[in-house]
Amino acid sequence: MNVHAGGVPPAVRRFAAELSRLRITAGTPQVTTIAARAQCSPSTVSEALNGRRLPGETVTRRLVAALDGEWSQWQSLWREARTELDRLRREGPEAPVEALRAEMVRYPDPSSFYRASAARIRAARREIRLTYVRRHPPGHWGAPEVAEYYNTVLDWARDHSGEGASVRRIIGVPEREGTPEPAYLQWLLDHQRETADIYAYEARVMPWTASCAWHNTGLVDDSVTFLSFSGAGRQQLTGFSVEGPAFLRYFADSFDLAWGALDPLDVYAARHSR
């Protein structure tokens, strides 16, 4: 494999040079200003401008928009750089580490997190793995983007049934001395009925005895990981996503281990609805 100056492939250098020109055209805003507009870290902006990192597509779209650019004019340039990096990754371990580093996108509230999650689920190819471990069932959310997200998950499963696709969800059900909370159990039974004929959708139940929520995970194919974190209030939530299979693999392994140890939704529901 050719060793490029500075360890950065030519396509990434070209992309960085064009991004720097776009910044000048936009009036040379400060790095911190660009980062705030693009909802990413200043270091991500700096490394993208200097050619030390090629951001993922989601971040790149935001950077271009933050600099008043049109994504339709940038998409082919980004794809060219991405293709070259993928080729380098396949050819060996000497691929430029900085340019291949995982990219994080932050979401400051439930609306932005669930909007982004739903968009990636619509584009999923074959496999979605999700967790829901919270003190309250999904119906307590007020933001319309949250309801749209849950509908999107089931719609995707319906549309892909019979194609070998899979949606698997681990649901953490709050319990006291082995008994699920009544409101949560009712939602669980309703959810079971709603999904009974969706063959690409499966859920398993994890009894949850802690008096708090936990972080939650969304894994789409082998491409992106979503992590969310509940706040003190029942409608508070922040999160982030990370592109790339290397980061996702750790959470996929953990998910699959838990999945194998848990009861299917129908078994749990039958045990507690008698």
C-alpha positions in Angstrom: 0.0 0.0 0.0 1.3 3.5 -0.8 2.3 5.6 2.2 0.8 9.1 1.7 2.3 12.2 3.1 1.2 12.8 6.7 -0.5 9.4 6.6 -3.6 10.9 5.0 -4.9 9.6 1.6 -5.2 12.2 -1.3 -9.0 12.0 -1.4 -9.2 13.0 2.3 -6.8 15.9 1.7 -8.9 17.0 -1.2 -12.0 16.9 0.9 -10.3 18.9 3.7 -9.1 21.5 1.3 -12.6 22.0 -0.2 -14.0 22.2 3.3 -11.5 24.9 4.2 -12.5 26.8 1.1 -16.2 26.5 2.1 -15.3 27.9 5.5 -13.6 30.9 3.9 -16.7 31.5 1.7 -18.9 31.4 4.8 -16.8 34.2 6.4 -14.3 32.0 8.3 -16.4 31.3 11.4 -14.6 30.1 14.5 -14.2 26.4 15.0 -16.3 26.6 18.1 -19.1 28.3 16.2 -19.0 25.6 13.5 -19.0 22.9 16.1 -22.1 24.4 17.9 -24.0 24.6 14.6 -23.1 21.1 13.6 -23.6 19.6 17.1 -20.2 18.0 17.2 -17.0 18.7 19.1 -14.5 21.4 18.1 -11.8 18.8 17.8 -13.9 17.0 15.1 -14.2 20.3 13.2 -10.5 21.0 13.5 -9.4 17.6 12.4 -11.8 17.6 9.5 -10.5 21.0 8.3 -6.9 19.8 8.7 -7.4 16.5 6.9 -6.7 14.4 10.0 -10.1 12.8 10.0 -12.9 12.2 7.6 -16.2 12.6 9.5 -19.0 10.2 9.0 -21.8 11.1 6.6 -24.1 12.5 9.3 -21.5 14.8 10.8 -20.3 15.8 7.3 -23.9 16.8 6.3 -24.0 19.0 9.5 -20.6 20.6 8.8 -21.6 21.5 5.3 -24.9 22.9 6.4 -23.1 24.9 9.2 -21.0 26.5 6.5 -24.0 27.2 4.2 -23.1 24.5 1.7 -25.4 22.3 -0.3 -25.0 18.5 0.5 -25.9 17.6 -3.1 -22.7 19.3 -4.2 -20.6 17.5 -1.5 -21.9 14.0 -1.5 -19.8 12.7 -4.3 -16.6 14.3 -2.8 -17.3 12.7 0.6 -18.1 9.3 -1.0 -14.8 9.4 -3.0 -12.9 9.9 0.2 -14.9 7.3 2.1 -14.3 4.7 -0.6 -10.5 5.3 -0.5 -10.5 4.9 3.3 -12.5 1.7 3.0 -10.0 0.4 0.5 -7.1 1.2 2.8 -8.8 -0.5 5.7 -9.2 -3.7 3.7 -5.5 -3.7 2.5 -3.9 -3.8 5.9 -3.3 -2.4 9.4 -1.2 0.4 8.2 -4.3 2.4 7.1 -4.2 5.9 8.6 -5.5 5.5 12.1 -6.6 9.1 12.6 -8.6 9.2 9.4 -10.4 6.0 10.3 -11.3 7.0 13.9 -15.0 6.5 15.0 -17.1 9.6 14.7 -19.5 10.8 17.4 -22.7 12.8 17.0 -24.3 14.3 20.1 -28.1 14.7 20.6 -29.1 17.2 23.4 -32.7 16.2 23.8 -35.2 13.4 23.0 -36.5 14.9 19.8 -33.1 15.1 18.1 -32.1 11.7 19.3 -35.2 9.9 18.2 -35.4 11.8 15.0 -31.9 10.6 14.0 -32.5 7.1 15.2 -35.7 6.8 13.2 -33.9 8.0 10.1 -31.2 5.3 10.4 -33.7 2.6 11.1 -35.6 3.5 7.9 -32.3 2.9 6.0 -31.4 -0.3 7.8 -30.7 -3.3 5.6 -31.1 -6.5 7.6 -30.7 -6.2 11.4 -31.7 -3.9 14.3 -31.0 -4.5 18.0 -32.6 -2.3 20.6 -32.9 -2.0 24.4 -35.5 -0.3 26.5 -34.6 -0.2 30.1 -36.5 2.7 31.8 -38.8 3.3 34.8 -41.8 4.2 32.6 -43.3 2.6 29.5 -42.8 4.4 26.1 -46.2 6.2 26.2 -45.0 8.8 28.7 -43.0 10.7 26.1 -44.5 14.0 24.9 -42.3 14.7 21.9 -43.9 13.5 18.6 -40.5 12.3 17.4 -40.5 9.7 20.0 -43.8 8.2 19.0 -42.7 8.3 15.4 -39.5 6.4 16.3 -41.5 3.5 17.9 -43.8 3.4 14.9 -40.9 3.3 12.6 -39.3 0.3 14.3 -42.5 -1.8 13.9 -43.1 -0.5 10.4 -39.6 -1.6 9.3 -40.2 -5.0 10.9 -43.5 -5.4 9.1 -42.1 -4.3 5.8 -39.1 -6.7 6.0 -40.9 -9.8 7.3 -40.1 -12.8 5.1 -36.8 -11.2 3.9 -34.6 -12.7 6.6 -34.5 -9.4 8.4 -34.6 -9.1 12.2 -35.6 -6.6 14.9 -34.7 -7.8 18.4 -35.5 -5.7 21.5 -34.6 -6.3 25.1 -37.1 -4.7 27.4 -36.2 -4.1 31.0 -39.4 -4.4 33.1 -39.4 -2.8 36.6 -40.2 -5.4 39.2 -40.7 -5.4 43.0 -40.2 -8.8 44.7 -40.7 -10.6 41.4 -43.9 -8.7 40.4 -43.8 -6.2 37.5 -45.2 -2.8 38.0 -48.9 -2.8 36.9 -48.7 0.0 34.4 -45.6 -1.5 32.8 -47.1 -5.0 32.7 -50.2 -3.6 30.9 -48.1 -1.9 28.3 -46.1 -5.1 27.9 -49.3 -7.1 27.3 -50.5 -4.5 24.8 -47.1 -4.6 23.1 -47.3 -8.3 22.8 -50.7 -8.2 21.1 -49.5 -5.4 18.8 -46.5 -7.3 17.6 -47.8 -10.9 17.6 -48.1 -11.1 13.8 -44.8 -9.2 13.0 -42.5 -12.1 12.2 -39.4 -10.0 11.9 -39.8 -8.6 15.4 -38.8 -10.4 18.6 -38.7 -9.1 22.2 -37.2 -10.6 25.4 -37.7 -9.4 28.9 -35.1 -8.5 31.5 -36.5 -8.1 35.0 -35.2 -4.8 36.3 -35.1 -4.2 40.1 -33.0 -1.1 40.3 -34.9 2.1 41.1 -33.5 4.0 38.2 -33.3 3.8 34.4 -30.2 2.6 32.6 -28.5 3.6 29.3 -30.1 2.2 26.2 -28.6 1.0 23.0 -29.7 0.9 19.3 -27.6 -1.0 16.9 -28.4 -0.7 13.2 -26.8 -3.4 11.0 -23.1 -3.2 11.5 -23.0 0.5 10.7 -24.0 2.8 13.6 -24.5 2.6 17.4 -27.0 4.8 19.2 -26.7 5.3 23.0 -29.2 7.2 25.1 -29.1 8.3 28.8 -32.1 9.2 30.9 -32.1 12.2 33.1 -33.7 12.8 36.5 -37.0 13.8 34.9 -39.1 11.2 33.1 -38.9 13.1 29.8 -35.2 14.0 30.0 -32.8 12.2 27.7 -29.6 12.9 25.9 -27.5 10.6 23.7 -25.0 10.2 20.9 -24.3 8.0 17.9 -21.0 6.5 16.6 -20.4 5.3 13.1 -18.5 2.2 12.3 -18.5 -1.6 13.0 -15.6 -1.6 15.4 -17.4 0.4 18.0 -20.7 -1.4 17.4 -19.2 -4.8 17.8 -18.6 -4.4 21.6 -22.3 -3.6 22.2 -23.5 -6.3 19.8 -21.5 -9.0 21.7 -23.0 -7.8 25.0 -26.5 -7.6 23.5 -26.3 -11.1 22.1 -25.0 -12.6 25.4 -28.0 -11.0 27.3 -30.4 -12.0 24.6 -29.6 -15.7 25.1 -30.2 -15.5 28.8 -33.6 -13.9 28.8 -37.2 -15.1 28.4 -39.2 -14.3 25.3 -41.9 -11.7 25.7 -44.7 -14.2 25.3 -43.3 -16.5 28.0 -42.9 -13.6 30.5 -46.3 -12.2 29.7 -48.0 -15.6 30.2 -46.3 -16.1 33.5 -47.4 -12.7 34.9 -50.9 -12.4 33.3 -52.5 -15.3 35.1 
